[in-house]
Amino acid sequence: MPYFKHISYLALSFIVLCGLIGCSDDATQKTPESEGQTTAPSGQSPDPEKAKPTFPLVYVEELDQYQEFYKDQHTTSFSHVPSKNWFSFTAGKDGVLTKILLYGKANVVPNEYYGLSMSGFIREGNPLTGAKFGAWKLSRDDILNQLAAQSLTERDSGWITIRIRGEVPQEAGQTYFFVCDRIPEKSWFGEFAFGEGNPYKAGRNWLNSEHDLVFRTYVGKTKEHIEQTQMIRKLKELEDLKKNQSAPVNAPPPSPIPVSPRPPDPSTFHALPSANATQATPGVLRANNGSLQPPQAPSLSQPGANTLPSPQFANPGNTLPARPILPEQNSSLLNRLNQRQ
């Protein structure tokens, strides 16, 4: 009997222990509300501001702004302090900012002042209050990898590419600011070349209004930008076509077409006699014995008496046609010949 009492006591203790464990699990289960977290309602996406932006998809990418004048050993750095964390440029093309290139090198480590990375965004119009677009990040490892790809060492300077996440609109003529807002655990980052004497008039560096970083900006065209550009071009072509088709009211009359004089038709006149032919005096016929005989007036009984004689050339040597001799002129010439005889 004591043995069975011992077994029942153990079983009862085991059941009580299981009950306590189950209660403790229910009491210690955490809920989002107890942790201070909020869950998004079903069917809604998380906050877009907290989502990491992606690189813009562009179909055309072009070089826009650049400044490449500098002196050796002239370098500057970025801080996360608002007055020491930016440089500016003015866009020359419309589109989307895709990347910015800086010329420089990585800072030496270990260093109590320089960090291992920096990040920031782009502002429009003002480095403190302007509209904020996109995001970017650059680390010391990124710089070393890019320099190695250019066959450069850790202490050599070269082009450093900073790709922009998100869609940063670029409008020609508008000023934009490349702003750094975070450097983990340190105050400065990087060594970037700059030029003195204001080599880039459309921007400046935070350090001095006469200083400009060595940089390049690239602008891309998305599908929407390309379609919009093509539509504007077609509308402009149609407008130019309408202007060309509508003639102005005070337009001068068209200039006359020059017309050359038409030469006389040679079939209108008889052919000139040849040089070997015997030239006869107009109105006088040559007889068989060689003497000149006046022409006989046609009788009424002869056929063709009422018809006019064919025209004769008065001057065979002249290229211009002469007036034909009419019958009245023949009769007067005969009278003059008879009077002379």
ROTORTI-498806 format. One record per residue (C-alpha): residue number from 1; x, y, z. Coordinates in nm, 3 decimals, always signed. Layout:
# ROTORTI-498806
k=NUM; X=X; Y=Y; Z=Z .
...
This chain:
# ROTORTI-498806
k=1; X=+0.000; Y=+0.000; Z=+0.000 .
k=2; X=+0.272; Y=+0.255; Z=+0.074 .
k=3; X=+0.407; Y=+0.183; Z=-0.273 .
k=4; X=+0.078; Y=+0.269; Z=-0.440 .
k=5; X=+0.041; Y=+0.579; Z=-0.230 .
k=6; X=+0.380; Y=+0.693; Z=-0.350 .
k=7; X=+0.286; Y=+0.636; Z=-0.715 .
k=8; X=-0.040; Y=+0.831; Z=-0.684 .
k=9; X=+0.144; Y=+1.117; Z=-0.517 .
k=10; X=+0.390; Y=+1.131; Z=-0.807 .
k=11; X=+0.112; Y=+1.123; Z=-1.064 .
k=12; X=-0.077; Y=+1.399; Z=-0.889 .
k=13; X=+0.237; Y=+1.610; Z=-0.869 .
k=14; X=+0.298; Y=+1.560; Z=-1.243 .
k=15; X=-0.055; Y=+1.670; Z=-1.332 .
k=16; X=-0.027; Y=+1.983; Z=-1.120 .
k=17; X=+0.309; Y=+2.068; Z=-1.275 .
k=18; X=+0.168; Y=+2.035; Z=-1.630 .
k=19; X=-0.116; Y=+2.268; Z=-1.540 .
k=20; X=+0.123; Y=+2.529; Z=-1.408 .
k=21; X=+0.336; Y=+2.513; Z=-1.721 .
k=22; X=+0.032; Y=+2.560; Z=-1.944 .
k=23; X=-0.082; Y=+2.863; Z=-1.748 .
k=24; X=+0.262; Y=+3.018; Z=-1.759 .
k=25; X=+0.274; Y=+2.981; Z=-2.139 .
k=26; X=-0.056; Y=+3.161; Z=-2.179 .
k=27; X=+0.053; Y=+3.441; Z=-1.951 .
k=28; X=+0.389; Y=+3.500; Z=-2.118 .
k=29; X=+0.262; Y=+3.499; Z=-2.480 .
k=30; X=+0.345; Y=+3.835; Z=-2.631 .
k=31; X=+0.119; Y=+4.028; Z=-2.860 .
k=32; X=+0.205; Y=+4.313; Z=-3.095 .
k=33; X=+0.011; Y=+4.552; Z=-2.875 .
k=34; X=+0.211; Y=+4.455; Z=-2.562 .
k=35; X=+0.538; Y=+4.515; Z=-2.746 .
k=36; X=+0.432; Y=+4.856; Z=-2.866 .
k=37; X=+0.421; Y=+4.746; Z=-3.231 .
k=38; X=+0.140; Y=+4.816; Z=-3.470 .
k=39; X=+0.043; Y=+4.587; Z=-3.751 .
k=40; X=-0.085; Y=+4.714; Z=-4.082 .
k=41; X=-0.446; Y=+4.621; Z=-4.162 .
k=42; X=-0.497; Y=+4.334; Z=-4.403 .
k=43; X=-0.476; Y=+4.437; Z=-4.768 .
k=44; X=-0.249; Y=+4.741; Z=-4.703 .
k=45; X=+0.121; Y=+4.769; Z=-4.780 .
k=46; X=+0.376; Y=+4.890; Z=-4.524 .
k=47; X=+0.469; Y=+5.257; Z=-4.495 .
k=48; X=+0.642; Y=+5.361; Z=-4.821 .
k=49; X=+0.878; Y=+5.594; Z=-4.635 .
k=50; X=+1.027; Y=+5.299; Z=-4.447 .
k=51; X=+1.056; Y=+5.084; Z=-4.762 .
k=52; X=+1.396; Y=+5.098; Z=-4.928 .
k=53; X=+1.371; Y=+5.273; Z=-5.267 .
k=54; X=+1.501; Y=+5.104; Z=-5.579 .
k=55; X=+1.718; Y=+5.232; Z=-5.861 .
k=56; X=+1.518; Y=+5.407; Z=-6.137 .
k=57; X=+1.462; Y=+5.217; Z=-6.461 .
k=58; X=+1.583; Y=+5.435; Z=-6.749 .
k=59; X=+1.619; Y=+5.366; Z=-7.120 .
k=60; X=+1.863; Y=+5.647; Z=-7.202 .
k=61; X=+2.138; Y=+5.786; Z=-6.974 .
k=62; X=+2.338; Y=+6.098; Z=-7.059 .
k=63; X=+2.615; Y=+6.302; Z=-6.899 .
k=64; X=+2.475; Y=+6.634; Z=-6.778 .
k=65; X=+2.690; Y=+6.851; Z=-6.546 .
k=66; X=+3.063; Y=+6.815; Z=-6.476 .
k=67; X=+3.361; Y=+6.998; Z=-6.324 .
k=68; X=+3.707; Y=+6.842; Z=-6.364 .
k=69; X=+3.952; Y=+7.114; Z=-6.261 .
k=70; X=+4.151; Y=+7.054; Z=-5.941 .
k=71; X=+4.495; Y=+7.079; Z=-5.783 .
k=72; X=+4.693; Y=+6.800; Z=-5.625 .
k=73; X=+4.668; Y=+6.767; Z=-5.248 .
k=74; X=+4.352; Y=+6.980; Z=-5.247 .
k=75; X=+4.085; Y=+6.760; Z=-5.087 .
k=76; X=+3.782; Y=+6.807; Z=-4.869 .
k=77; X=+3.537; Y=+6.580; Z=-4.681 .
k=78; X=+3.169; Y=+6.554; Z=-4.592 .
k=79; X=+3.026; Y=+6.590; Z=-4.244 .
k=80; X=+2.677; Y=+6.519; Z=-4.116 .
k=81; X=+2.653; Y=+6.869; Z=-3.969 .
k=82; X=+2.401; Y=+7.072; Z=-4.177 .
k=83; X=+2.644; Y=+7.351; Z=-4.264 .
k=84; X=+2.923; Y=+7.115; Z=-4.378 .
k=85; X=+2.747; Y=+6.838; Z=-4.564 .
k=86; X=+2.656; Y=+6.938; Z=-4.921 .
k=87; X=+2.757; Y=+7.058; Z=-5.267 .
k=88; X=+2.530; Y=+7.202; Z=-5.536 .
k=89; X=+2.488; Y=+7.186; Z=-5.915 .
k=90; X=+2.238; Y=+7.316; Z=-6.170 .
k=91; X=+2.069; Y=+7.068; Z=-6.402 .
k=92; X=+2.105; Y=+7.122; Z=-6.774 .
k=93; X=+1.867; Y=+6.850; Z=-6.895 .
k=94; X=+1.524; Y=+6.722; Z=-6.801 .
k=95; X=+1.495; Y=+6.367; Z=-6.675 .
k=96; X=+1.582; Y=+6.157; Z=-6.370 .
k=97; X=+1.909; Y=+6.182; Z=-6.175 .
k=98; X=+2.067; Y=+5.835; Z=-6.191 .
k=99; X=+2.417; Y=+5.875; Z=-6.045 .
k=100; X=+2.681; Y=+6.122; Z=-5.928 .
k=101; X=+3.055; Y=+6.066; Z=-5.967 .
k=102; X=+3.309; Y=+6.222; Z=-5.730 .
k=103; X=+3.686; Y=+6.220; Z=-5.779 .
k=104; X=+3.873; Y=+6.118; Z=-5.466 .
k=105; X=+3.990; Y=+5.834; Z=-5.243 .
k=106; X=+3.913; Y=+5.655; Z=-4.916 .
k=107; X=+4.021; Y=+5.805; Z=-4.585 .
k=108; X=+4.289; Y=+5.633; Z=-4.378 .
k=109; X=+4.182; Y=+5.395; Z=-4.102 .
k=110; X=+4.190; Y=+5.365; Z=-3.811 .
k=111; X=+4.096; Y=+5.727; Z=-3.760 .
k=112; X=+3.920; Y=+5.893; Z=-3.469 .
k=113; X=+3.748; Y=+6.149; Z=-3.693 .
k=114; X=+3.658; Y=+5.960; Z=-4.012 .
k=115; X=+3.384; Y=+5.701; Z=-4.039 .
k=116; X=+3.338; Y=+5.396; Z=-4.261 .
k=117; X=+3.033; Y=+5.514; Z=-4.456 .
k=118; X=+2.802; Y=+5.805; Z=-4.525 .
k=119; X=+2.448; Y=+5.836; Z=-4.662 .
k=120; X=+2.205; Y=+6.108; Z=-4.759 .
k=121; X=+1.959; Y=+6.239; Z=-5.019 .
k=122; X=+1.902; Y=+6.512; Z=-5.280 .
k=123; X=+1.732; Y=+6.844; Z=-5.210 .
k=124; X=+1.589; Y=+7.093; Z=-5.457 .
k=125; X=+1.654; Y=+7.466; Z=-5.427 .
k=126; X=+1.788; Y=+7.473; Z=-5.069 .
k=127; X=+2.014; Y=+7.235; Z=-4.870 .
k=128; X=+1.805; Y=+7.274; Z=-4.553 .
k=129; X=+1.443; Y=+7.332; Z=-4.655 .
k=130; X=+1.418; Y=+7.221; Z=-5.017 .
k=131; X=+1.208; Y=+6.928; Z=-5.135 .
k=132; X=+1.381; Y=+6.598; Z=-5.055 .
k=133; X=+1.419; Y=+6.325; Z=-5.318 .
k=134; X=+1.579; Y=+5.981; Z=-5.336 .
k=135; X=+1.853; Y=+5.830; Z=-5.124 .
k=136; X=+2.219; Y=+5.730; Z=-5.163 .
k=137; X=+2.493; Y=+5.558; Z=-4.963 .
k=138; X=+2.872; Y=+5.527; Z=-4.999 .
k=139; X=+3.106; Y=+5.315; Z=-4.786 .
k=140; X=+3.481; Y=+5.290; Z=-4.763 .
k=141; X=+3.465; Y=+4.936; Z=-4.904 .
k=142; X=+3.273; Y=+5.065; Z=-5.207 .
k=143; X=+3.550; Y=+5.318; Z=-5.274 .
k=144; X=+3.824; Y=+5.055; Z=-5.247 .
k=145; X=+3.642; Y=+4.815; Z=-5.479 .
k=146; X=+3.586; Y=+5.084; Z=-5.742 .
k=147; X=+3.949; Y=+5.199; Z=-5.727 .
k=148; X=+4.068; Y=+4.838; Z=-5.761 .
k=149; X=+3.850; Y=+4.802; Z=-6.073 .
k=150; X=+4.041; Y=+5.100; Z=-6.218 .
k=151; X=+4.377; Y=+4.935; Z=-6.133 .
k=152; X=+4.438; Y=+5.190; Z=-5.855 .
k=153; X=+4.570; Y=+5.138; Z=-5.505 .
k=154; X=+4.414; Y=+5.239; Z=-5.174 .
k=155; X=+4.594; Y=+5.575; Z=-5.168 .
k=156; X=+4.530; Y=+5.663; Z=-5.535 .
k=157; X=+4.252; Y=+5.895; Z=-5.643 .
k=158; X=+3.994; Y=+5.795; Z=-5.901 .
k=159; X=+3.631; Y=+5.830; Z=-6.004 .
k=160; X=+3.384; Y=+5.710; Z=-5.739 .
k=161; X=+3.029; Y=+5.630; Z=-5.852 .
k=162; X=+2.734; Y=+5.699; Z=-5.621 .
k=163; X=+2.409; Y=+5.553; Z=-5.756 .
k=164; X=+2.086; Y=+5.729; Z=-5.660 .
k=165; X=+1.790; Y=+5.527; Z=-5.533 .
k=166; X=+1.439; Y=+5.647; Z=-5.599 .
k=167; X=+1.319; Y=+5.886; Z=-5.867 .
k=168; X=+1.491; Y=+6.224; Z=-5.842 .
k=169; X=+1.340; Y=+6.457; Z=-6.106 .
k=170; X=+1.578; Y=+6.689; Z=-6.287 .
k=171; X=+1.450; Y=+7.010; Z=-6.443 .
k=172; X=+1.680; Y=+7.213; Z=-6.664 .
k=173; X=+1.785; Y=+7.535; Z=-6.489 .
k=174; X=+1.697; Y=+7.414; Z=-6.137 .
k=175; X=+1.963; Y=+7.395; Z=-5.861 .
k=176; X=+2.000; Y=+7.071; Z=-5.663 .
k=177; X=+2.199; Y=+6.980; Z=-5.351 .
k=178; X=+2.381; Y=+6.657; Z=-5.275 .
k=179; X=+2.332; Y=+6.631; Z=-4.897 .
k=180; X=+2.492; Y=+6.396; Z=-4.640 .
k=181; X=+2.285; Y=+6.344; Z=-4.324 .
k=182; X=+2.446; Y=+6.041; Z=-4.153 .
k=183; X=+2.797; Y=+5.915; Z=-4.074 .
k=184; X=+2.786; Y=+5.634; Z=-3.816 .
k=185; X=+2.986; Y=+5.702; Z=-3.500 .
k=186; X=+3.215; Y=+5.964; Z=-3.661 .
k=187; X=+3.204; Y=+6.320; Z=-3.792 .
k=188; X=+3.371; Y=+6.306; Z=-4.136 .
k=189; X=+3.401; Y=+6.081; Z=-4.439 .
k=190; X=+3.615; Y=+6.057; Z=-4.753 .
k=191; X=+3.878; Y=+6.269; Z=-4.931 .
k=192; X=+3.739; Y=+6.437; Z=-5.243 .
k=193; X=+3.922; Y=+6.668; Z=-5.485 .
k=194; X=+3.804; Y=+7.024; Z=-5.549 .
k=195; X=+3.902; Y=+7.324; Z=-5.760 .
k=196; X=+3.960; Y=+7.683; Z=-5.651 .
k=197; X=+3.866; Y=+8.005; Z=-5.831 .
k=198; X=+3.502; Y=+7.909; Z=-5.893 .
k=199; X=+3.558; Y=+7.679; Z=-6.195 .
k=200; X=+3.189; Y=+7.579; Z=-6.192 .
k=201; X=+2.969; Y=+7.890; Z=-6.192 .
k=202; X=+2.638; Y=+7.704; Z=-6.152 .
k=203; X=+2.717; Y=+7.553; Z=-5.811 .
k=204; X=+2.951; Y=+7.545; Z=-5.512 .
k=205; X=+3.084; Y=+7.339; Z=-5.220 .
k=206; X=+2.986; Y=+7.394; Z=-4.858 .
k=207; X=+3.338; Y=+7.501; Z=-4.764 .
k=208; X=+3.367; Y=+7.811; Z=-4.985 .
k=209; X=+3.163; Y=+7.981; Z=-5.258 .
k=210; X=+3.475; Y=+7.980; Z=-5.480 .
k=211; X=+3.536; Y=+7.605; Z=-5.436 .
k=212; X=+3.377; Y=+7.334; Z=-5.650 .
k=213; X=+3.408; Y=+6.959; Z=-5.618 .
k=214; X=+3.531; Y=+6.749; Z=-5.910 .
k=215; X=+3.210; Y=+6.574; Z=-6.012 .
k=216; X=+2.987; Y=+6.443; Z=-6.291 .
k=217; X=+2.608; Y=+6.404; Z=-6.294 .
k=218; X=+2.409; Y=+6.169; Z=-6.517 .
k=219; X=+2.045; Y=+6.209; Z=-6.620 .
k=220; X=+1.827; Y=+5.927; Z=-6.752 .
k=221; X=+1.503; Y=+5.908; Z=-6.950 .
k=222; X=+1.228; Y=+5.676; Z=-6.832 .
k=223; X=+0.961; Y=+5.530; Z=-7.059 .
k=224; X=+0.721; Y=+5.808; Z=-6.963 .
k=225; X=+0.981; Y=+6.077; Z=-7.040 .
k=226; X=+1.051; Y=+5.927; Z=-7.384 .
k=227; X=+0.681; Y=+5.903; Z=-7.473 .
k=228; X=+0.624; Y=+6.261; Z=-7.357 .
k=229; X=+0.920; Y=+6.387; Z=-7.560 .
k=230; X=+0.796; Y=+6.208; Z=-7.872 .
k=231; X=+0.445; Y=+6.348; Z=-7.826 .
k=232; X=+0.577; Y=+6.704; Z=-7.789 .
k=233; X=+0.790; Y=+6.659; Z=-8.101 .
k=234; X=+0.492; Y=+6.535; Z=-8.306 .
k=235; X=+0.273; Y=+6.823; Z=-8.190 .
k=236; X=+0.544; Y=+7.070; Z=-8.286 .
k=237; X=+0.580; Y=+6.914; Z=-8.632 .
k=238; X=+0.202; Y=+6.938; Z=-8.687 .
k=239; X=+0.202; Y=+7.301; Z=-8.578 .
k=240; X=+0.488; Y=+7.385; Z=-8.815 .
k=241; X=+0.304; Y=+7.206; Z=-9.097 .
k=242; X=-0.011; Y=+7.411; Z=-9.038 .
k=243; X=+0.190; Y=+7.733; Z=-9.039 .
k=244; X=+0.354; Y=+7.642; Z=-9.371 .
k=245; X=+0.021; Y=+7.550; Z=-9.533 .
k=246; X=-0.153; Y=+7.875; Z=-9.439 .
k=247; X=-0.003; Y=+8.149; Z=-9.658 .
k=248; X=+0.016; Y=+8.501; Z=-9.506 .
k=249; X=-0.241; Y=+8.763; Z=-9.615 .
k=250; X=+0.012; Y=+9.024; Z=-9.736 .
k=251; X=+0.224; Y=+8.778; Z=-9.926 .
k=252; X=+0.379; Y=+8.927; Z=-10.245 .
k=253; X=+0.249; Y=+8.794; Z=-10.579 .
k=254; X=+0.453; Y=+8.519; Z=-10.741 .
k=255; X=+0.723; Y=+8.637; Z=-10.980 .
k=256; X=+0.636; Y=+8.596; Z=-11.352 .
k=257; X=+0.787; Y=+8.312; Z=-11.546 .
k=258; X=+1.033; Y=+8.448; Z=-11.810 .
k=259; X=+0.917; Y=+8.368; Z=-12.166 .
k=260; X=+1.162; Y=+8.376; Z=-12.460 .
k=261; X=+1.031; Y=+8.516; Z=-12.797 .
k=262; X=+0.913; Y=+8.250; Z=-13.037 .
k=263; X=+1.103; Y=+8.242; Z=-13.372 .
k=264; X=+0.894; Y=+8.290; Z=-13.691 .
k=265; X=+0.762; Y=+7.978; Z=-13.858 .
k=266; X=+0.969; Y=+7.923; Z=-14.176 .
k=267; X=+0.677; Y=+7.750; Z=-14.351 .
k=268; X=+0.495; Y=+8.085; Z=-14.366 .
k=269; X=+0.734; Y=+8.223; Z=-14.633 .
k=270; X=+0.882; Y=+8.091; Z=-14.959 .
k=271; X=+1.236; Y=+7.969; Z=-14.963 .
k=272; X=+1.506; Y=+8.212; Z=-15.076 .
k=273; X=+1.650; Y=+8.153; Z=-15.425 .
k=274; X=+1.992; Y=+7.997; Z=-15.445 .
k=275; X=+2.305; Y=+8.199; Z=-15.517 .
k=276; X=+2.346; Y=+8.046; Z=-15.866 .
k=277; X=+1.990; Y=+8.132; Z=-15.971 .
k=278; X=+1.942; Y=+8.437; Z=-16.193 .
k=279; X=+1.806; Y=+8.727; Z=-15.992 .
k=280; X=+1.518; Y=+8.901; Z=-16.163 .
k=281; X=+1.407; Y=+9.253; Z=-16.107 .
k=282; X=+1.076; Y=+9.262; Z=-15.923 .
k=283; X=+0.785; Y=+9.319; Z=-16.160 .
k=284; X=+0.997; Y=+9.256; Z=-16.480 .
k=285; X=+1.013; Y=+8.928; Z=-16.675 .
k=286; X=+1.314; Y=+8.818; Z=-16.880 .
k=287; X=+1.239; Y=+8.728; Z=-17.244 .
k=288; X=+1.394; Y=+8.442; Z=-17.440 .
k=289; X=+1.646; Y=+8.671; Z=-17.615 .
k=290; X=+1.762; Y=+8.815; Z=-17.288 .
k=291; X=+1.577; Y=+9.146; Z=-17.310 .
k=292; X=+1.351; Y=+9.259; Z=-17.034 .
k=293; X=+0.982; Y=+9.247; Z=-17.105 .
k=294; X=+0.712; Y=+9.398; Z=-16.891 .
k=295; X=+0.471; Y=+9.143; Z=-16.748 .
k=296; X=+0.142; Y=+9.091; Z=-16.935 .
k=297; X=-0.173; Y=+9.166; Z=-16.748 .
k=298; X=-0.389; Y=+8.853; Z=-16.726 .
k=299; X=-0.708; Y=+8.847; Z=-16.932 .
k=300; X=-1.043; Y=+8.783; Z=-16.785 .
k=301; X=-1.082; Y=+8.466; Z=-16.988 .
k=302; X=-0.770; Y=+8.306; Z=-16.843 .
k=303; X=-0.811; Y=+8.090; Z=-16.538 .
k=304; X=-0.689; Y=+8.247; Z=-16.222 .
k=305; X=-0.719; Y=+8.598; Z=-16.354 .
k=306; X=-0.879; Y=+8.722; Z=-16.036 .
k=307; X=-0.630; Y=+8.550; Z=-15.807 .
k=308; X=-0.350; Y=+8.742; Z=-15.635 .
k=309; X=+0.011; Y=+8.670; Z=-15.732 .
k=310; X=+0.239; Y=+8.486; Z=-15.491 .
k=311; X=+0.450; Y=+8.713; Z=-15.269 .
k=312; X=+0.810; Y=+8.769; Z=-15.375 .
k=313; X=+1.117; Y=+8.867; Z=-15.165 .
k=314; X=+1.231; Y=+9.221; Z=-15.240 .
k=315; X=+1.582; Y=+9.158; Z=-15.105 .
k=316; X=+1.698; Y=+8.796; Z=-15.129 .
k=317; X=+2.014; Y=+8.868; Z=-14.931 .
k=318; X=+1.822; Y=+8.983; Z=-14.622 .
k=319; X=+1.723; Y=+8.725; Z=-14.368 .
k=320; X=+1.409; Y=+8.912; Z=-14.269 .
k=321; X=+1.097; Y=+8.860; Z=-14.485 .
k=322; X=+0.991; Y=+9.151; Z=-14.710 .
k=323; X=+0.644; Y=+9.272; Z=-14.776 .
k=324; X=+0.478; Y=+9.106; Z=-15.072 .
k=325; X=+0.424; Y=+9.318; Z=-15.390 .
k=326; X=+0.055; Y=+9.370; Z=-15.461 .
k=327; X=-0.099; Y=+9.404; Z=-15.813 .
k=328; X=-0.155; Y=+9.781; Z=-15.773 .
k=329; X=+0.217; Y=+9.826; Z=-15.703 .
k=330; X=+0.300; Y=+9.621; Z=-16.023 .
k=331; X=+0.087; Y=+9.848; Z=-16.243 .
k=332; X=+0.247; Y=+10.162; Z=-16.109 .
k=333; X=+0.594; Y=+10.021; Z=-16.166 .
k=334; X=+0.502; Y=+9.939; Z=-16.531 .
k=335; X=+0.389; Y=+10.294; Z=-16.590 .
k=336; X=+0.715; Y=+10.430; Z=-16.458 .
k=337; X=+0.917; Y=+10.200; Z=-16.687 .
k=338; X=+0.714; Y=+10.305; Z=-16.994 .
k=339; X=+0.764; Y=+10.672; Z=-16.911 .
k=340; X=+1.143; Y=+10.622; Z=-16.894 .
k=341; X=+1.144; Y=+10.458; Z=-17.238 .
